[in-house]
């Protein structure tokens, strides 16, 4: 299986790179739109904010600038759940509690 980026123009898909198929070879194509890139602070700015954070709140705010991961894992929520389970206070209050 080969995955390549392509551009759709005038009713035709144009691959962004040569494909590894022989001329006339039949292939099966599955097409899905490529997610738009979200703009945010440059990686070095995010890294600087994370390193300079003096509190968990500052660090947590800086993590909101990170690009989303594809697994949906929330490290702060996981740490809070572990701390609650162990009988400790959460690192940050739940959003409902903070308001």
Residue, then its C-alpha position, 0 to 999 in steps of 0.5 A: x500500500x502506498x499513501x501519497x499527498x495529491x492535489x485535486x485540480x480540474x477533476x483530476x487527482x495529481x500526486x505530489x510525487x511519482x508513484x511506484x506503479x507500472x504504466x497501465x497497472x490497475x490500482x484501488x484508490x481511497x480518497x480522504x481530505x487532508x486535515x487543514x494545518x492549524x496555525x499556532x505559536x512556533x515550536x521553539x516558542x512553545x518549548x520556551x514557555x514550557x521550560x519557563x513555567x513556574x507553576x503547574x497552571x503556567x505549564x498547563x496553559x503552555x500545553x494548550x498551544x501544542x498541536x493535538x495528538x491523535x490519541x486524545x490522551x490528556x496527561x493532566x486529566x490522567x495525573x489528576x485521576x491518579x492523584x484522586x485515586x491515591x487520595x491526593x489533591x489533583x494538580x489542577x482543579x477540574x474545569x467545573x470546580x475552577x469556575 
